[in-house]
Amino acid sequence: TLAEESTSWPAVSRPVYLGGLGFSIKWNMGWMNDTLSFMKLDPVHRCYHLNQLTFSQLYAYTENFILPFSHDEVVHGKGSLLDKMPGDTWQKFANLRLLLTYQMASPGKKLNFMGNEFGQGPEWRSSWEVDWHQLGIEFHRGIHSLAHDLNHLYRDLPALYEQDFMQGGFSWLDCQDAERSLLSFLRRGRHGETVVVALNFTPVPRNRYRIGLPFNCAYREIFNSDSQYYGGSNMGNAGEIHAEQVPWMGQPFSAEIELPPLAGIMLAPA
């Protein structure tokens, strides 16, 4: 059972015998509001508001949360997710790809309203069907392919879901690079499976970006929202990335990577 609840009432998703309300999952309305508020900003201003993305980690494990982009956010004049994104056409779609990547990589279960999975242009109208014809447009097909691949990645990688409700499933690498609007963190499964996530919230490519790594091994890029298959510029990290014995971001190893504009990437041990 899911509770759509927007107050700070405690223990909504805790068992009744422990004093809770007994729901399985609670909507994380704070995460949703903060995330959309941040993503609406012109990237030049995001450096002043990065705390809107980091704040939710202060309470993320007080409930069993689901991260919702529901019908409430794409109706009654609020505009579609795509319409909320700033910039020209390319940047709008890049921002939406980044938003969906950030949602999937973040701890918590996921909820998306119909149409989000291909970047529907108009907001939802209850008297009209979803605008499936937009799948004939390359940028929309790119969002659709990205959503498909993110779902399969989530299903196949325990690090992205096994410890959604436990602090051991997430740790920051760097949450303080506000000047460049960059975030990076680790997701972990119960048996040590690890995914490295790096997110660039500006249209400025970050070449030779050094990122902390937990293991002394080769890594490979398992996902890149800037892939040409999704409508991106196809900047990324081909082949293997070899960890160096250079401590960084609180990790014993690190490597220099290419971080695409308005994009998120995921790395995993090869």
N, C-alpha and C positions, 0 to 999 in steps of 0.2 A: 504494500500500500504506500502511496506517495502523498505527502502533505505539501500543498502549495500554501506556504505560510510565510508572511513577511515581517513578523515581529521578532523580537529577541527572546521569546519564550523558550526556556531551556528544555533539553532532553526530549524533543519531539520525536526523534528516531531512536530512542532508548526503550528497552522493554518496560512494560508496566510494572513488573515485579521489582524493577530498579528505580521506580518513581517516574518513569517516562510516560509518554503518550502512546507508545506502541507502534508507531509508524515505521515502515522499513526505510524510507528515504525522505529527505526534505529538500525542497527546491532551494537552491542557493541564489536567492534574489539579489543579495548584496554583490556577489560575484558578477551576475549578469548586468546589473545596473552600472557597476564600476567599469566593467570591460567595454560595454557599448559606449559609455560616456568617453572613455579613452580613445576608442577606435574612431569616433566621429571627429576627433581633433585633426587639424592639419598637422602632418608629421613634424613641421618646424616647431610646433608648440608642445609636442609630446614629452620632450625632455623635462618639462616642468610638472608633469603629472604621472610619472612612472609609478608613483606610490599607489595609484588606482589599481594597478595590476598586482602589486606585491602585498597589499594590505590583507587580502583574503586569506593568506597563509597564517595569519594570526588566529583565525578561528576555523580553519578548514577541517579540523578533526574533532570539533565539538559535536558534530552531527554526521550522519551518513548523507552526504550531499549529492544532488544531481545538478549539473550545470545546464540551465535551460535557455534556449533561444526559441521561445514558444510563440503561438499565434498572437499573444498579447502585445508582442513587440513589433508586429508587422501589420497592424490594422489601425483604423480610426485616425488616419492622417500621420501615423508615425513613420510610414515608409518601410520598404523592404530592407533586409540587411544590406543588400547591395546599394540601395539608395542612401543609406546612412554613411557609406564610406566616402572619404574625401578624395579629391584629385580628378584627373582626367579619366577616360574610360579604362586605360591600361592600369592606372593606379587603383581605381575602384575595385577592379577584379583582383589585383594583387593583394590589396588590403583584405578582401573577403577571403581569399585563400589563406592568408596569414591568420585571420580570425578563427577560421575553422580548424587550422592546424594547432593554434594555441588552445582551443577548447579540447581537442582530442588528446593533447599532450598533458593537460592539467589534471591533477587528481580529482576524482569525482566521476560519477556516471554521466552520460550525455543525453540530451534531449534536443531535437531539432524539429521544427515545424515543416510541413510539406512545402516545397519550393526553395527552402534554404539549400537543399542539396544540389541545385544547379544555378543558384544565384538569380532567382526570379526577379525581374525588374520592378513591376508594379507591386504595391502592397497587396495583401490578401483581401479578396472580396468574397463574402460568404455566398453570393448569388452566382458566382462564376467559377469555372474550373481553373485548376492550376495552369499556368501558361506553358504547357508542354511544347508548344511550337518553338519556344526559345532554344530548345535543344538543337535546333538547326543552325544556331549561331555558334561560331567556334569558341568564343570566350565562355559561354554558358556550358558548352560541352566540356571545357576544361575544368570548370568547377565540379561538374558531375563526375568526371573521372577522378578528380582529387578526393571527393567525398567517398567514392567507391574504394579507392586505395587506402584511405585513412581507416575506413571500417574494417577492411581486411587486415591492416597492420594492427589495429587494436585487438582484433580477435586472435591474432597469431603471436602477439608479444605479451607474455604475462606481466612484464615490467610496467605496462601501460594500464593494467586494471586490477591486478591481484591485491595490491595494497592501497587502493583508492582512499580507504577510510583510516589509514594508519600513517603516522608520521614517518615510519621507516621506508615508505614507498616514494618519498620525495625529499630532495635536499637542493638548496640553492648552490649553484656555482658562483654566479655573480648577479646580484639584484640591485647593484648600486651604480651601474653605468648609465645614469640618467642623461648625462651630457650627450651620449650617442644613442640613447633610447634602445639599448640592447638588454636582453635577458637571457640567462642560461641556467639550466638546472639538470639534475639527474632524476630519472624514474627507475625504481627497482622492484623486482619481483621477490617472492618469498625465498627463492633459492639463489639469490645473487644475480639474477639476470638484470642487466643494466642498459638503459637507453640514455644517451646524451642529447639534450635538446638545446638548440640555440635559436633565438628569435631576433630579427632586425625590424624595428618598427619605423624605419625611415627609408626613403628611396635612395640612400647613399650606400653603394656596395662597400663591404668591409673586407679588403684584401689582407691576407696574412693575419687574420684575427686569431690570437692565441687563446686557446680554451683549455681549461683543466680537465684531466682525464684520470679515472680511478685505477686503470690497469696498464701495465707495461706490455702492450700488444699492438697489433694492427687493428685499425677500425675501418669500417666502410660506411658510406652514406646510404642509409636505408630509405630515406624519404627527403624530398626537397620540394617545397611548394612552388618554387620558381622553375620547375621543370618545363621544358617546351611542351610536354604532353598535357600540361594544365593551362597553357597559355602564357607561361613565364618567359624570362629572358634566357633561361638555360644556363645560368651561372651556378657552378657547384663544385663538387669534389669527386672527380672520377678516380677509379682505382683505390688503392689502400692508403690510409692515413696512418703513419707510424708514430706512436707515442715517443716522446723524448723525455729524458730524465731531467726535466726542468719543472720543479714544483710551481704550481699556478692555481689560483682560485681555491686554495685549501686542499688541492689534490697533489699526489706525489709525482704525477706526470702531466704532460701537456703536448699540444701540437698546434701548428698554424694551419688554419683552414680558410676557405673562401666562404664568406657569408653574404648571400645575395640580397638585393634590395627588397624591402617590404616582403620578407619571406621568413619561413621557419624551416630548419633542417633537423634531422635526427640521425645520430650516429650510433653504431653498435659494434662490439667486438667482432672482427671478421671470422 
